[in-house]
Structure formats: C-alpha cells, structure tokens
Amino acid sequence: MKLSQFKAKSDGTTIYKHNKDLLNILSQLKLIHNISNKQYTSLKKTIRFHDIGKCTSEFQDNITSTHRKLRHELLSASYKNLSDLEKLSILFHHKSMEDLIKFINNEYYIPQSKEIENKLGLELENITPLLKQLGRDNRKTKDILSNKGLILQLGYLKLCDHIASACIKNI
C-alpha cells in the first residue's frame, strides 16, 4: 500500500507514520495487558486498515474540515479481508452506531469506495447491510455490541489511536 503518500493528521503526519506509531503503542500494551497472540495479530491488521478511508480526495484536500460527506471509518471498515470483529472495531473507533447509521445509503459511499480501491489497489465490499443490521434495535444487535471480544478490540484500537495521536512514544 502507498499509505506514506496520504496524510492522517493536519500536522502532516502520514497514515503510514500514524500506523507505525499505533503499532509501537500496541507492542507495549501487549506486554502490559498480556494480549494474546491471536488478538495481537488481529489488532495489527485493524491498525493497518483503520484509516485507509482518509485517502479520499475529499479528506486529503481539506484535512482540517470536521464536516464530511462520508465518515472515513465506513470506508476503512469496507476492506474486504477483515473479520466482522475487525470491521466493527474500525467502524466505532471514533463514532457511535447512532452517528454512523445516518450514512446508510449515502450517495458518496460507492464512488469514494472505488476511489480507495483505485488509489490503494485494495478490494472493498459494501458494508451497508452490516450497518442496517446494526441499526435494528434487537437482541442480535445487542449481543454483537456487548461481545467481550469486540469491547476489548475496540478499546485497544482506541487506546492506541489516542495515545499515538498525543505523540506519546512510551507508556
């Protein structure tokens, strides 16, 4: 992937550098929290893809904007080779389910997905059915969102993202 060409942060930090910083924090958390090898591998994969949605022209051309036509998490979680757990942790690493389901059937989703595929040479899949499922207030959704594995995966991703974004190198 060409993530060193794209900015993750308004200070010019690239997605590649940001991911590297997250992986550094994750390696420290693995020791502190005794993260299993299986979860560590999954978290590394999640980190690698969590911000690929920022590669769109809309994001890159106006990185300081807080108003977007589409959230980057939706595009990032659309990477085809992610497990449901990995997709969900990427989806929710900034926003709640209530915030994200507003983007169901967003007209920019397909064009921006194609843009990511072309820029990064990755295959994305439409996650609208997953969002629709999560938008239903039923037992299955509650079970998915209260899954201990998801809570830990999401918590570790958020922790790595926040610590790395604060430019903390050692914890």
C-alpha positions in Angstrom: 0.0 0.0 0.0 1.0 3.6 -0.6 0.0 5.0 2.8 3.1 7.2 3.0 1.5 9.4 0.3 -1.6 10.3 2.3 -2.0 12.4 5.4 -3.7 11.1 8.5 -3.4 14.3 10.5 -3.5 18.1 9.8 0.1 18.4 11.1 1.2 16.4 8.0 1.6 13.0 9.7 1.1 10.3 7.1 -1.2 7.4 7.5 1.9 5.1 7.3 3.7 7.0 10.1 0.5 7.2 12.2 0.0 3.4 11.9 3.6 2.8 12.8 3.1 4.9 16.0 0.0 2.9 16.8 1.9 -0.4 16.3 4.6 0.9 18.7 1.9 1.5 21.4 0.3 -1.8 20.7 3.5 -3.7 21.2 3.8 -2.0 24.7 0.2 -2.8 25.5 0.7 -6.4 24.6 3.2 -6.7 27.4 1.3 -4.7 29.9 -2.1 -6.3 29.3 -0.9 -9.8 28.3 -2.7 -9.6 24.9 -3.0 -13.0 23.3 -1.1 -13.6 20.1 -4.4 -14.1 18.2 -5.8 -10.8 19.3 -2.5 -9.0 18.8 -2.4 -10.2 15.2 -6.0 -9.1 14.7 -5.2 -5.7 16.2 -2.2 -5.2 14.0 -4.4 -5.8 10.9 -7.1 -3.5 12.3 -4.5 -0.8 12.8 -3.1 -1.2 9.3 -6.5 -0.5 7.8 -8.3 1.7 10.3 -7.6 5.0 8.4 -7.5 4.0 4.8 -10.8 5.9 4.3 -8.7 9.0 4.8 -7.1 8.5 1.3 -10.1 10.1 -0.5 -9.6 13.4 -2.2 -12.3 14.9 0.0 -10.3 14.1 3.1 -6.8 14.9 1.7 -7.9 18.2 0.1 -9.5 19.6 3.3 -7.9 17.7 6.1 -8.9 20.2 8.8 -12.6 20.0 8.0 -14.9 18.5 10.6 -17.8 18.3 8.1 -17.5 15.4 5.6 -19.8 13.9 3.1 -18.8 10.5 4.5 -17.0 9.2 7.6 -13.6 7.6 6.9 -14.4 4.8 9.3 -17.1 3.5 6.9 -14.7 3.3 4.0 -11.9 1.8 6.2 -14.2 -0.9 7.5 -15.2 -1.8 4.0 -11.9 -3.5 3.3 -12.9 -7.0 2.2 -10.4 -9.0 4.1 -11.4 -8.0 7.6 -13.3 -10.2 10.1 -16.6 -8.8 11.4 -14.8 -8.1 14.7 -12.2 -6.0 12.9 -14.8 -4.2 10.8 -16.8 -3.3 13.8 -13.8 -2.0 15.8 -12.8 0.2 12.9 -16.4 1.4 12.4 -16.7 2.5 16.0 -13.2 3.8 16.8 -14.4 7.4 16.6 -18.2 7.5 16.4 -21.2 5.6 17.9 -23.5 3.4 16.0 -26.2 6.1 16.1 -23.8 8.5 14.4 -22.8 6.0 11.7 -26.2 4.6 10.7 -27.0 8.1 9.4 -24.7 7.3 6.5 -26.8 4.3 5.3 -27.4 4.7 1.5 -25.1 7.7 1.4 -24.6 8.7 -2.3 -20.8 9.2 -1.8 -20.1 5.7 -0.4 -19.8 3.8 -3.7 -17.7 6.5 -5.5 -15.4 7.0 -2.6 -15.0 3.2 -2.1 -14.0 3.0 -5.8 -11.5 5.8 -5.2 -9.9 4.0 -2.3 -9.7 0.7 -4.4 -8.0 2.6 -7.3 -5.6 4.5 -5.1 -4.5 1.6 -2.9 -5.2 -1.4 -5.1 -7.4 -3.0 -2.4 -10.8 -4.7 -2.7 -13.6 -3.1 -0.7 -17.1 -4.5 -0.1 -20.3 -2.8 0.6 -21.0 -2.8 4.3 -24.4 -1.2 4.1 -26.1 -4.5 5.1 -24.0 -4.6 8.2 -24.9 -1.0 9.1 -28.6 -1.8 8.5 -28.4 -4.8 10.8 -26.7 -2.8 13.5 -29.3 -0.1 13.2 -32.0 -2.5 14.3 -32.8 -2.4 18.0 -33.0 -6.2 18.6 -31.3 -8.9 20.7 -28.9 -9.9 18.0 -27.5 -6.3 17.7 -27.3 -6.0 21.5 -25.4 -9.3 21.6 -23.0 -8.2 18.9 -22.3 -4.9 20.5 -21.8 -6.3 24.0 -19.4 -9.0 22.9 -16.3 -9.0 25.2 -14.0 -9.6 22.2 -15.4 -6.6 20.4 -15.2 -4.4 23.5 -11.5 -5.3 24.0 -10.6 -5.0 20.3 -12.3 -1.6 20.1 -10.8 -0.5 23.4 -7.3 -1.4 22.4 -7.7 0.3 19.0 -9.0 3.5 20.6 -6.2 3.4 23.2 -3.5 3.0 20.6 -5.1 5.7 18.4 -5.4 8.3 21.2 -2.0 7.7 22.7 -0.2 7.8 19.3 -2.2 10.9 18.3 -1.0 12.5 21.5 2.6 11.9 20.3 3.3 9.7 23.3 6.0 7.2 22.4 6.4 5.2 25.6 3.7 4.2 28.1 
